[in-house]
Amino acid sequence: MPIPQIPDELLANIARRAVVRMARTDRPFVAERVLGVCAHRVRSRRLKADLLGEAADAQLGRGLVPRHLVQAYAAELAYADSRFKAGHRKEAAAALTRALLLAFHRVPHVDRLHSPLSDDPAGFTARLRASATARAVAAPRGRRTPPAAPPSGRPLRLLVVNLANANFLGLLTERYANHPGVELRTLDLAADPVLAPLAKGLQRMVELPLGGQAAYGAAVEAALRPHLDWADTVFVEWCSTAAAFMTLVDPGSTRIVVRLHKYESFTHWPHIMDFSRVDDVVFIAEHMREMTTAAVPRLLAPDAPRLHFLHNALDLRRFDRPKSDDARFTVGLVGIGQIAKDPRWALEVLRLLRARDERYRLLMVGGGINPAPSAAAAAYHSALEKDLAELEPTGAVRRLGPSDDVPGVLTGVGVILSSSVREGCHVGLMEGAAAGAVPVVRDWPFVAGRPHSTRTLFPEDWVVTTPQQAAERILAVTTSEEIRAAAGREASRYALSTWDWETVRGDYDRLLLGADRDVSSPVEAPLRKADAQ
């Protein structure tokens, strides 16, 4: 006997009551099962997506990762695809936008100590890659003219673009502002009165390649064309909003280079970009290239951009200063403002050290964790503050806050710790190593065990897995000041010879200018380039 079809409206009422229960209890599993059954039996694609989305929002609002997160964003994609097939581009774009914002919500990927994207990059994004709407948005639209060869007889015109974040551009722009073979311009999209309002709005950026938003497309074309016509090469910092915005229009014969750091890999931006309009993608770490290409495999296609691995541009020589007399027992943690830094792990290391010798102390440099973005962030912040309330009064921990003189601060640090669960390269650790502090690096869990990880970025003896191993390494290298100083000098030599700008800048010259234009640098190691190309 067939099971009678329950009306969608009744199923929706049952499901929404389950959602309310999920929001009120710490054990929502029964309600989740009820929701799943109801959503599965609802015939309306729109209603199914609404129910699953509302339930996901309820969980995310409590700082939890919904067990049905992929199912929820996939339901929104299914509705987007039905609207796209029917020719309703605006509705399709709106649904795809909702799916992207749900899939890449900050709670699963930013405000927790592990992420479903890092656990299984290809699996988590599979539904997105299967969506006809998402594929149409990211489909290669190409360019009418191939990128031109570097000009002869005049300097190369280099345009460096960012959107409100030029933190890692200082050495690059200084280099090329003073380079005889370069004419440099910089463009902050957020500071430009014409471009700033255009570089906002995910939904219209999504709708434009679907064939909608003609007026918006014309305005973007008119605003960007003068910049693209002037430049021979555009270097776009961060593979996020600015990069997606720049690729909305045909760059003509201008070469486009995009640099990806870390956080972009946990956002929707690489999934909607037209990489046929990008010539080169630069990764600051091999493990970020590996994770990103697993989530966005079209970056490995035959017609994909060239992929490069170049270290970040860091001025490390200014950190090479003598240590103060009391540095031996001071462990430094530079940068604590994100949950990914996991300062609570560092506090566990400190407890183990002080159980052996109460002279050990932890210096925390940087702004604290903001509890406002989500319940997950608030929960971590609360737990951290409870830990610190126990340790600070004893003098075991000192919170310095942000500092304008990190090189000076690091003269008093004998050991530099990375307690993070994920990093691109961890600049604070590299600075500490350059300063002669002995590095102790957690095997970042987001990439641990992969072909490229913390263990391939740093010397093996720097890397530990547990707080116990970290404490044992610190105790061993601080047995005496002579042992600590010798290990610190070796770390400094390694840092300066590997990551300092004097070492790295030749790679950027070859990438952006070509070897024949590098008239002011000595001969250096060849450009490190991805094996995939």
N, C-alpha and C positions, 0 to 999 in steps of 0.2 A: 504494500500500500504506500503510495507516494507521500512524502512529508509535505504538509500544507505550507504554502508560501505565506510567511508572516509579512504584513505590510511594512514598508520601509519606515514609516512614521513611528510605528510601535517599536521596531528594532532600535530606532534612533533614541527613543525615550529611555529604553532599557540601557543602552550603551552610555548615554549621558549621565544616568544615575550611577553607573559604574565609574565613570570619570570623576564624579563628585566624591565617590568613596575613595578612589585613588588619591585624591587631593587631601583627604582627611586622615589617612591611616599610614602608619609606617610599614604595614604589611599588605600591599595592594595587589598581591598576586591573583587572588580570586577575582577581584574586579577586573584585572587585566585579561583574565581568561574569558570573562563575560563579554568584555569589549571585543575581544578577538572573534568570538563566535558571532556576535551581532554584526560586526563590520564585514565579516566574510559573507554573510547572507544578504547584506544590503545590495540591491541591484543598481542603484544610482551611483555612478562614479563620483559625482560631486559630493554626495552625502557620505560615501565611504571615506573619501579623502578628508572631509570635514571632521568626521568622528575620530579617525585615527590622528589627525592633526591636533584636535582639541585635547585628546588624551596625552599625546606627546608633550604638548605645551604645559599641561598640568604637571607632568613629571619633571620637565626641564625647569619649571618655575620653583620646584622644591630642590633643585640642584642635583637631580637624579638623571641618569641616562635611561630612556625608555627601552625596554627589551624589544619593543616593536618599532624602533626608530627607522630602520631600513624599510619596513613594511609601510610606515606612515609616509615617508618621502616618496616611496615608489607609487603609492596610491595617488599622490598629487601629480606625479609624472604621467601616470596612466590617463588622468583627466586632461592634462596638458596635451598629450598625444591625440586624444579624441577630438579636442578642439582644433588642434593644428590640422588634422586630417580633414576636418569639416571646413577649413579655410578661415577660422576665427582666430586671427593672429594675436589680437590683444588679449583675449582670454587665455590662449595658450601661453603667452609670455607671462601673464600674471600667475598662472599655476606653476610654471617652471620656476619663477622667482620664489614662490612660497616653498617649493621643494628644495631649492638651493639653500634658502635661509634655515630651513629645518634640518637638512642633512649636515650643514656646517655650522650649526649653533655652537656658541662658545662653551657651553657646559660640557659636551662630550669631548671636545678637542683642546680646550684652553684651561678650563678651571678644574681639571682633575689630573691625577697622577698617571693615567694611561688613557688611550684614545682608541676607539674602534677603527679609526683610519690607520693609525700606526700598527695596530694588531694585524690588520689584513687590508692593505691599501687597495689591491685589485678587487677583493670581494666587497668591500664597503662601497666602492664606486661603480660596481658592475651595473646596477639598475640605471644609473645616470648615463653610462655609456650606451646602454641599450635603448634609451629613449629617443624616439624620432625627433622630438622637438629639440632636445639638448644637442643631438648630432647636427641638426640644421643650424643651430646657433654657432656651433664651433666649426662648421664645415669650411674648408679652405676656399676663400674668395679670391685669394691671390693678388697679384699686382700686374698691371699692364706692361710694366717695364722692369727688367731685372735690375738688381742693385748695381750701380756703376762702380767701376774700379776707382781707387783713390786718385784724386786729381794730381796732375803734374804741373809744375810751374807756379803753384800757389799753395799756401797752407791748407790743410784739411779742415773743413768746417765741422766742428763737433758741438752738438747740442746735448746737454745733460739735463734730463727731465726727472722730476720727482713730484710727489704730492704731499707736502707738509711734513716730510721726513727726509732730511739730508744728513742724518747722523753719521753715515759712513762715506760721505762724499768729499769731506774736506781735503784729504790728501790728493784725491783724483783731480778735483777742480784746481787746486793749487798747482799741481804738476802741469796741467795742460793750459792753464792761464799763462804760464811762463815758458811754454815750449815753443821754440821757433818754427816748428812744423805744424802748429795748430792755431786756428782761430776759434776761440771758445765762447759759447753762450750757455747760460743756465736758465732753466725755466721751471719754476714751482707752480704747478697748475692751480694749487690752492690760493696762491697770491695774485694770480692774473684775473682781473675783473671780468674779462670775457670768457676765459676758459673755466674758471672756478664753478660757475653754475652749470656748465655743460658736463663737467666731469663728475656729476652726481646722478644717482638714480639707476639702480640695477635693472629695474624692469624695462626702462626704455632702451638701455644698452642691449638687453636681451631681445627686445622686439625689433630693433633696427635690422639685424641680419635675417629676421624672419620675413622681412618685406614691409614692415610697418614703420611708423615714426619718420616719415619722409622729411618733414620740416626739421625735426631734430637732426637727422642725418645731414641735411644741407647746412645747418648751423655749425655742426662739428667740422664738416669739410671746410667751410669758409674760415673758421677760426684756426684750424691746424695747418691749412695749406701753406701760408707764408712761412711758418717755421720749418715745415718739411721741405719746401722748395729751397730754403736757404741752406739747410744742413746737408753735408755729405754722409754723416753718421749721426744717429741718435742713440744715446745711451740712456736707457730707462731704468731708474733705480726702483727696486721692488717689483716682483711679478704679481701685481695686484691691480688696484683701480687704475693707476696711471697707465700701466701696460695695456690693460684691456681697452681703455679709452683711446690710446694712440693707435691701436689696430682696428678701430672702427672705420678708418679711411685707408685708401690705397696710398702707401708711402711713396709711390713713384719709384724713382731710381735711388732713393735714399736708403741707406743700410740701417736696419733696426737691431739694436743689441739690448737685451733685457737681462738684468741681474736678479736672481732669486736668492733670498737669504734662508729663512726657515719658516716663519709663520705663514707665508703664502701657501705652503704645501698643505696647510690645514684649513684653507679657505676655498670658496667656490671659484675664485678668479681664474686659475689655470684651466678650469674645466669649460669655460665659456670663451676663452680667447681664440682668436684666429691666428694660429702659429704660422700659417702660410705667409703672413706679413711680418714675420720675425726671422732674422737671418742667423742670429746667435743667441743662445741662452747660456748665461754664466751662473754656475753654482759655486757657493763658497765652501762646500764640503761634498765629498763623494757620497756620504750616506744620505744627504738631502737629494742629490741627483737620483740615487737608487730608489728612495721612497717616492719621489715625485713621478718618476717615469713608470713606477708600478701602478700608481693611481691614475696617471694620464699616459697610457701607452702610446698614444699617437705621437708623443715626443720621440719615440724610437722608430717611427715610420721612415721609409726611404726619402720622403720629401720633407721631413721635419727639419727644424733649424739645426745648425751645428751646436753641439753641447760641449761646454768647457768646464773645467774645474780650476778656479783661481782663488787663492786665499784672499781674505778680506784685506783692505788697505789699512794698516795699523802702524802708527809711529811708536815703536816699542823702545827705541834707544833712550828716550827721555825717562824711562823707568829704571834704567841701570844705575842705581845709586847705592852707596854703602848702607848697611843695615845698622839699626840702633842696637844697643847692648841688650835690650830686653826682648828682642824679636823671637828668640828661640822657642818660647812657649806660647806664642801668639799665632793662632790659626785664623786666617782671613777668609771671608766669604764676601766677594764683591758682586753686587747685584742680587737683590732679594725681593724685587717688586712683583714677581710673577710666581704663581703656584708651581710652574714648571721648574723653578729654581729649587723647590722643595727644601727650604731652610730647616724644616723639622728633622730631616735626615741628618743634617749637619749637627743639630742639637743632640741627636742620639750618639753621634761620634764623640761629641764633647763629653757627654756623660761617661762614656767608656774610658776616655782619657783621664778624666778627673777621678775615676775610681782607682786609678793607678798613681796619679800625681796631681794634686790640686793646683799646681802652678799653671796648668794649661787653661787657656781662655780663648773665647771666640770673639773676633771683631767682625761685626756685620756692617758693611758699607753699602749705602743706597737707600732709596725710599722703600717704605713697607708695602705690604700687599693691600690693595684696595678691596674692601669687602662689598662694595656697592654693585658690581656688575651682575652678580648672580648669587643664589642661595649657596651654591657650591663654593664660590669664592668666600662668602661670609663664614661658612663652616670651617674652611681651612684657616682663615684669619683668626677665628675665635680659638681654635685649637693651638695655633702658634702663640697667641698672646698668653694663653694659659701656661704653656711651656716657659715662656720668657718671664712670666711673673714668678715662677719658681727659681729660675736661674740668675736673673739679673741682680737681685738683691745680694747675692753671694759674691758678686764680682766676676762670675764665670763668663758672662756675656756682656758685651758693650755694643750698643747700637749707635753707630756714628751718624747715620743718615746720609743724604747726598753730600758729596764733597767736590769742590773745585780743584782739589790738589790730590788726586789719587796717587800719583807717583810719590808724593811726600808721605801719604798715609801708609803706603806699602813698605816704606823703610822700616816700619815697626812690625812687619809681618814676616814670620819665619817659614810658615807653611801656607800655601794657597790651596783652597778646597773647591772642588766642583761637586755639588750635591744634586745637580739637576737630573730630571728625568729625560729631558731632551734639550738639545742645543744645535745651533748651526755650527759654530766653532767655539763658543764661549770666550768672548773677548776678555772678560775679567780674569779668567784663568790664565790666558796667554800673557796679559799684562803682569800678573803676579809672577809668572815664571820668568819673564824678562827682568823683573825686579830682583831676581835671585831668591824668591821664596820657593820652597820645595813643593812641586805639584802633587796633589792627591786627587784623582779623578774617579768619580763614580762611573761605572760602566752604564752609560745612559740607557735606561730600560726601553725607551721608545725604539732604539736601534740595536740593542744588544743581541749578539749572536748572528748578525747579518754579515754578508761578505764585506761590507764597509760599515764601520761603527766607531765608537770611541777608541777601540783598540787599534784601528788603522789610522786614526787621526793623530794619536799621541803615542809616545814610546810605551811599550808594554808594561814596564815597571812603574809607570805612573798610575795605572788603572787598577781599581779595586771593584769588588762586587757588593760587599756588605759593609755596614758600619763597623763590624768587628775587624774586617780586613783593613779598612781605612785607619782605624785606631792603631792597629799593629804597625802599619807602614809609618805613621807619624811617630810612634814611640821609637821605632828603629832609626829613623833619620834624625831624630833629635836626641839621641843618646848623649851626644856632646855637641857643643857649638862648632867644633872643628868638622865633625861629620855632617852636620846640617849645612854649614857654609860651603863645604865641598860639593854637596848635592845641589845646593842652590846655584853655585857657579856653573855647574854642568847644565842645569835647566835653563839658565840665562843664555848660555852659548847656543843651546838648541833653539830656543825661542827666537833669538836675534837672527840666527842663520836661516831660519825656516819661514818666519812670519813677518819680519820687519819690512817696512815699505821699501827700504833700500834693496832688499832681496826680491820682493814681489813686483815692483813697478815695471820691470822689464817685460813681465808677462802681459801686463795691461797695455804697454806700448805695442807689443806685437799683435795683440788682439785688435786694438782700436786703430793703430796707425800703420802697422806693417813694419817689418824689421828695417826697411830702407829709410824710414822716416825717423828712426830712433837715433838722433844725432847727438844726444847728450848723455846717454847711459852706456856703461860698459857692457861687453858681451855677457849675457846671462843664460841660464838654463832655458831650453826650449819651452814653448807654451804647453802647459798640461791640458790635454784635450780628452774628452770622453772616448772610451773604446768603442762606443756604439756608432761613432761616425767614421 
